[in-house]
Amino acid sequence: MGNRRGGGGGGRRNGQVPGTSVIVNAVNRAGSFPKPKKWVPKKYPGKVSSQPGKTPSTNALRGQIGNDLATAAARKRGDEIVGSEINIRKPGTPLKGSSNVDHLLRGPGGDYHGLEVKAGEGKLRKAQEEHYPLVPQGGLEVGSHALGDVGMPRGHVLGPGQVASMRVERWDIDSLPMGTKTALEQHTVQAILKGDAGPAQKQALEEWMARGSSVRIDKVWT
């Protein structure tokens, strides 16, 4: 069979992708498709460094923005945030080997759900990989006071199904519109959604959040 040429010039020849478009030229120079550029926010309202006098790290700023996006989306779904930064561990183990769950949500039906939020390509730590699947199974000890108001005080051992599920949400903040990224250095996610940055920015953020590609569920344990 003779050589075939696809409509998009697919396939490599001598290690090169055929074609002359800007994207093809970039791929041939880099040797692979370029990865999206990581957004480096300069600041985010209310976010300060844990070390006095220092600027918060890029990862801290990105993490807080992702967290605020997740909590805004949860409230829009009708979920209630009943606790945040919830320490969990196997009973009798030290704090060093524990994990923190970003949020515990109570759904409209009254069920509880654990939520871990990641921004961009942030990965779970080894302890999180170990503990999160056990949250709905029960047997983990609550190591903080965040859930005392909902009957899970510090020292409480979760029962099977007491927290119905645990999931990891990943927000693709690098795909935020450029105007929204600029606005987020002056306004929080919540403030933009209230309209403090103007109706155009409110609409742009709402439309971005509604896209299927803005967030994905990485893992769910039940």
C-alpha positions, 0 to 999 in steps of 0.5 A, a space after each residue: 500500500 502506498 504512503 497515505 497523508 492524513 488531513 492534519 499531516 499526522 504521524 512522524 517522519 524522521 522524528 518530525 511531525 509533517 506540516 508548517 503550522 505554528 503548533 507543528 513547528 513548536 512540537 518539532 522544536 520541543 520534541 513533544 506537545 508543549 505543556 500549558 504554562 503554569 500560572 504564577 499569581 503575584 498575590 491573592 487577597 487575604 493570603 499571607 505567608 506562614 513566615 512573617 515578612 515573607 511573600 506567600 509561595 506560588 503553590 500556597 497562592 494557587 492552592 488557596 485559589 483552588 480551595 476557594 473555587 471548590 468551596 464556591 462550587 460546593 455551596 452552589 450545589 447546596 452543600 454545607 461546609 461543616 469543617 475545614 482542615 480536619 486532621 485524621 489518623 489511625 488511632 494511636 499514631 502520632 501527628 507526624 503520620 496524619 493527614 488533613 482533609 480540606 473540607 467536610 461537606 454536608 449534602 442536602 440529604 444530610 450525608 457527610 462527604 470529605 473533600 480534598 482540593 488540588 490546583 493544577 498538578 498537585 499530588 497527594 502525599 503518601 499519608 493522604 494516599 493511605 488515609 483517604 480510602 479509609 475515610 468512608 470505611 471508618 476506623 480513623 481518629 479525628 485529631 482536630 476540633 473542627 467537627 465538634 459541632 456535628 458530633 465528631 469531636 477530637 478523639 472521635 473514631 469515625 464509624 463505617 459510613 459516617 462519612 459517606 465518601 471521600 473525593 479529590 477535586 482538581 481545579 485547572 486554574 491555569 485555564 482561567 481567563 487572563 482577565 480573571 487571573 488579573 482580577 484574582 490578584 485584587 479580589 477573592 473568588 467569592 468577591 468576584 462572584 458577588 460582583 465586586 470586580 464588575 459584572 463582566 468578571 463575574 460572568 467570566 468566572 461563572 462561565 469558566 466554572 460551569 465548563 466541564 473542563 474547569 474541574 475534574 474528580 480525580 478519585 472517589 472512595 465510598 
